[in-house]
Amino acid sequence: MARGCGRLLWRCRLQRRRIKRAMVALSALLVAFTLLIYWNPAGSVKARNFGKNLDGNWDSWRNLIRSLVGEPLFTPVPSVDCQSPPQSGYPFCDPSLGPEQRATDLIARLTLDEIINQTTSIAPDIPRLGIGPYNWRSNCLHGWSKSGGHWYSGLTWTVFAAPVGLGATFNPALIKKVGQVTADEGRALHNLMLAHFDGNSTEAAGLNCFSPNVNLLRDPRWGRAQETFGEDPYLLSQIGAAYTHGLQEGDDPKYLKVAACAKHFAVHSGPEELRMEFRANVSLHDLYDTYLPAFKSQVLGAKVSQMMPAYSGMRCKYQPNGAPDAANPFLLKTVLRQQFDAPNISIISDNGAIIGTVVFQKFASNFEEGAAVCINATTDLDLGFDEIYPHFLPSAVKDSLVSAETVKESVWRSFLLRIRLGDFDPSSMVPYQFINSSHLDTLANQELNLQAARESIVLLKNARNFTPFSGWNT
């Protein structure tokens, strides 16, 4: 009897030890899985895919673990090293100074060749000052654009209804939320890609994005109608401003979350196949009453950070030669910088528009002249795969077609924007640099996406046969 009880007790103790070891092993696996998800940007993507394979719903795994351990840790990798000497002691790396003063100090430390090299949309690094490369080519018309990016596998994020659908919601408050989600996901993608590529900025993952498009939808045959919010200047102004507010504004007013870029300034509604050579003849009344209000709202209301001129040219009373918009001093200097009171706004060309002043518009006789007329009109950045600014501005300065001071002012505005984005400040001061994969494709983002899609559906009531469809009474 006693011997049987002893054996039973021994077996119970053995079983309890086995259970304890199993619990320890299970806890270790849970900790390892949590670390894999949260403390490694690349690992989080692998874990996300693993979670999807388990039950088809990654969010259930992510939300469960987040409820247990809190928000994930993330170690940002900066694209500008302001912590190392000698630049750590220079004013452009001093966060206590104003952005304008810092940009001025930086420009004063650069050679003219280094300054000209920064006029391209793929701005090279300046190693002696700890400044990494920056790629200005990113889009976010209705969520962050994937096109052109060198994304590592497993990343997913939110794509909302096309802008023409978002405009059909007639709901600026909703569109502001769409902009906020887009900005959070854009920041997350930027931070993840910087970490993945050791601080090197990549195409489509910058902190600026070429959105919103606030051109008027004047004709459904345009070819780009889906990219804009509609045909009414007031609707464009309200919806466009709401989207820009959502993109740029966050919890820290010192920094922009993302730099919005309104496009295409200003008289641009097709025809699409002629966009590179078309010249719009516009009256001053039509210009100021229909085409400019949405852009004015972007600048004066939403404080948009960047502007993109259209490919096309424009003829009006004060610009009778039909200059391409990127080379149009009346449009860019008189209207935008003076009348709209935006002297420091960054201006970036549309893709290939600078070279287009020569090849398509025939406005300039050669590339040197084309570069000069555009930068003299204050188009600061040359976006394109065959950019002519870095190749032809040196000779344009030498031949007195443009002054070195004009080129410096353009690059000053580019660096000013990067400073306002927090690119030159330590991560501890910029909360947006810690936004990570936990903000991508969340349940909340998906629910907002569904709401926006539902509200974009518009039904017309044929009251009193208002529509051309006779016999329809509903």
Protein Blocks (a to p, Z undefined) as FASTA:
>chain_A
ZZmmmmmmmmmmmmmmmmmmmmmmmmmmmmmmmmmmmmomklmmmmmmmmmmmnopaklm
mmmmmmmnopaddddddfbdckbcfklmpmklmmkbcfklmmmmmmmmpcfklmmmmmpf
bdcddfknopacddfbdcdfbocafehpacdehiacdddddfklmmmnopaklmmmmmmm
mmmmmmmmmmmmmmmnnopacehiacbdcdddfbdcfbfknopmmmpgbjbfklmmmmmm
mmmmmmmpcfblkbcfbdcdddddfbagbjfklmmmpccdddfklmmmmmmmmmmmmmmm
nopabdcddfbdcddfklmnopafklmmklmmmmmmmmnopakbccdddehklmmmmmmn
omafbfklmmmmmmmnopabdcdfbdfklmmmmmmmmnopacfklmmmmmmmmmmmmmmn
opmgcfklmmklmgcfklgopfklmmmmmmmmmmmpccddfehhlamcehiaZZ
